[in-house]
Amino acid sequence: MTVAGPRIHPSADVHPAARLADDVTVGPGVVVEADVEVGAGTQVLTGTVLHAGSRVGARCRLGPYAVVGGEPMDSHFRGEPSLAVIEDEVTVREFVTVHRATGEGLETRVGAGTLLMSYVHISHNTRVGHGCTLVTSVQLGGHSEIGERAVLGSTALVHQFTRVGAYAMLGGASASNMDVLPFTMARGNPARHYRLNRVGLQRNGFGEQRYAVLERALRALRRRDRRGLDELAAESDDVRRLVAFLESTQRGVARFVGGA
């Protein structure tokens, strides 16, 4: 009886201690180090490197020539064991780099269903939520956070410790060193908020009533009407999420066009 196992190209270098599910495909010139896990149905394409500490979920597609689990570019890193986690059904295109975390046992994480286009860089200790799209050459600084379903345009830059909220869009060639609010659209260098991310919200099933409440919340925020914002938050999960994001900012929130 034939024993099933991963399909590994003869030119690939896979450490015997690596843990690969039976139906993983490993292409030519791939390097997989020890202390690596790869889930069912994942394809590791030509020239891709999975360093120690990489944890790759099921049904992912990596490469060609992606690098996951590289050591963080961080002066505080001392060689401690840490992780780079790629959840299920993530697409990691060519020349993407995802570095593992600084700090023993800590992780860099990319959420399920996310698309990382070519040349994206995910720095140490960064968290990318599920269903995000990071377009070609996006660069994320260490400890940054990208909320679920966010979209970052080509060559967008996010400063270390900065957040882009869920369902937000940060425009192409933008740079943000302050937090971008959930549900909004921001662009420029430095990035400024413009309005709600209407197209993104519609694509994610936000109906007109839900959208209208968020519009009212954004107007209250721009007027610095905290009472009005709190009243909306009492009735809306989305507005509560917006308020919680505001209250937890460490770097401050990007300004709005027009100065508010």
LINHU-V243086 format. One record per run of one state. SS is the DSSP state (alpha for helix, beta for strand, coil for the rest). FROM is the first residue (numbers start at 1). LEN is the number of residues. Records with the same first field share a line. If there is no record, write none. Layout:
SS=FROM-LEN ; FROM-LEN
//
This chain:
coil=1-6 ; 9-4 ; 15-4 ; 21-4 ; 27-4 ; 33-4 ; 39-4 ; 45-4 ; 51-3 ; 57-4 ; 63-4 ; 71-12 ; 87-4 ; 93-4 ; 100-7 ; 111-4 ; 117-4 ; 123-4 ; 129-4 ; 135-4 ; 141-4 ; 147-4 ; 153-4 ; 159-4 ; 165-4 ; 171-4 ; 177-2 ; 181-3 ; 188-1 ; 190-2 ; 197-1 ; 204-4 ; 223-3 ; 234-3 ; 248-5 ; 254-2 ; 257-4
beta=7-2 ; 13-2 ; 19-2 ; 25-2 ; 31-2 ; 37-2 ; 43-2 ; 49-2 ; 54-3 ; 61-2 ; 67-4 ; 83-4 ; 91-2 ; 97-3 ; 107-4 ; 115-2 ; 121-2 ; 127-2 ; 133-2 ; 139-2 ; 145-2 ; 151-2 ; 157-2 ; 163-2 ; 169-2 ; 175-2 ; 179-2 ; 184-4 ; 189-1 ; 192-5 ; 253-1 ; 256-1
alpha=198-6 ; 208-15 ; 226-8 ; 237-11
//
